[in-house]
Amino acid sequence: LIAEFAWDWLAVHYWTSRFIIVNTMLLSVLEACSLWRLWTTAPIRTLPQKMWNHLWKMLSQGFAFALLWPFVPHFVCNCLFYWALYFSPIINIDLVVQQLMHPETQAR
C-alpha cells in the first residue's frame, strides 16, 4: 500500500517517491527471507516469544516517542525523519545482501 501511494505521488515528489518504493521492495524481500527461514529451519515454538519481544520493543519505543514528542524541537524531528527516510533503503540493501549471501545467519 505504501509503494502504491508513493507511485501515485511520483510526479510531485520524484526522488522521495523512488526512495520509498525501493525501500518497500527491500522490506518485502527481507520479509520473504524471514518467512522462508522460519518455514525451513526455525522451530514454530519460538514464534510467540519472538512476536512478543518485537511487540514489546515497538510499544516501548512508541511510548518513549510519544512521551518525548512535546519536548523535542521540530527541527530535530524533521532531521530524524528525513535521515530515516533517505538512509533506511541503504541499510536495507545491506540487510538484503547479507540475507542472500549468507542465509544461515539470523536477522534480529
C-alpha positions as CSV (number, residue, x, y, z in Angstrom):
1,L,0.0,0.0,0.0
2,I,2.8,2.4,0.8
3,A,4.5,1.7,-2.6
4,E,1.2,2.2,-4.3
5,F,0.7,5.6,-2.6
6,A,4.3,6.6,-3.4
7,W,3.7,5.6,-7.0
8,D,0.7,8.0,-7.2
9,W,2.9,10.8,-5.9
10,L,5.8,10.1,-8.3
11,A,5.1,13.2,-10.4
12,V,5.1,15.5,-7.4
13,H,8.0,14.1,-5.3
14,Y,10.1,12.2,-7.8
15,W,13.2,11.3,-5.7
16,T,11.3,10.8,-2.4
17,S,8.8,8.5,-4.0
18,R,11.6,6.5,-5.6
19,F,13.3,6.0,-2.2
20,I,10.0,4.9,-0.6
21,I,9.3,2.4,-3.5
22,V,12.8,0.9,-3.3
23,N,12.6,0.7,0.5
24,T,9.2,-1.1,0.3
25,M,10.6,-3.6,-2.2
26,L,13.6,-4.2,0.0
27,L,11.5,-4.8,3.1
28,S,9.3,-7.2,1.1
29,V,12.4,-9.2,0.2
30,L,13.6,-9.2,3.8
31,E,10.2,-10.4,4.9
32,A,10.2,-13.2,2.3
33,C,13.7,-14.3,3.5
34,S,12.5,-14.3,7.1
35,L,9.4,-16.3,6.3
36,W,11.5,-18.8,4.3
37,R,13.9,-19.2,7.1
38,L,11.1,-19.7,9.6
39,W,9.4,-22.2,7.3
40,T,12.6,-24.2,6.7
41,T,14.7,-24.1,9.8
42,A,13.2,-22.3,12.9
43,P,11.0,-24.3,15.3
44,I,7.5,-22.9,15.4
45,R,7.5,-22.9,19.2
46,T,9.8,-19.9,19.2
47,L,7.5,-17.7,17.1
48,P,5.2,-16.5,20.0
49,Q,8.3,-15.4,22.0
50,K,9.8,-13.6,19.0
51,M,6.5,-11.9,18.3
52,W,6.1,-10.8,22.0
53,N,9.7,-9.4,22.0
54,H,9.0,-7.5,18.8
55,L,5.7,-6.1,20.1
56,W,7.3,-5.1,23.4
57,K,10.1,-3.3,21.6
58,M,7.8,-1.4,19.3
59,L,5.4,-0.5,22.1
60,S,8.2,0.8,24.3
61,Q,9.8,2.8,21.5
62,G,6.4,4.2,20.6
63,F,5.7,5.2,24.2
64,A,9.1,6.8,24.6
65,F,8.5,8.7,21.3
66,A,5.0,9.9,22.5
67,L,6.4,10.9,25.8
68,L,9.3,12.9,24.4
69,W,7.4,14.4,21.4
70,P,6.4,17.7,23.2
71,F,9.9,18.4,24.4
72,V,11.9,17.8,21.2
73,P,12.2,20.7,18.7
74,H,10.5,20.2,15.3
75,F,13.8,20.8,13.6
76,V,15.3,17.7,15.3
77,C,12.2,15.7,14.5
78,N,12.4,16.7,10.8
79,C,16.1,15.8,10.7
80,L,15.5,12.4,12.2
81,F,12.5,11.8,9.9
82,Y,14.4,12.6,6.7
83,W,17.5,10.8,7.9
84,A,15.4,7.6,8.3
85,L,13.6,8.2,5.0
86,Y,16.7,8.5,2.9
87,F,19.1,6.2,4.7
88,S,16.8,3.3,5.6
89,P,17.0,2.0,1.9
90,I,20.8,1.9,2.2
91,I,20.6,0.0,5.4
92,N,18.0,-2.4,4.0
93,I,20.1,-3.0,0.9
94,D,22.9,-4.2,3.2
95,L,20.5,-6.4,5.1
96,V,19.2,-8.0,1.8
97,V,22.7,-8.6,0.6
98,Q,23.6,-10.3,3.9
99,Q,20.5,-12.4,3.8
100,L,21.0,-13.5,0.2
101,M,24.8,-14.1,0.6
102,H,24.6,-15.8,4.0
103,P,21.0,-17.1,4.5
104,E,22.1,-19.2,7.5
105,T,22.6,-16.0,9.7
106,Q,19.8,-14.9,11.9
107,A,18.2,-11.5,11.3
108,R,17.3,-9.6,14.5
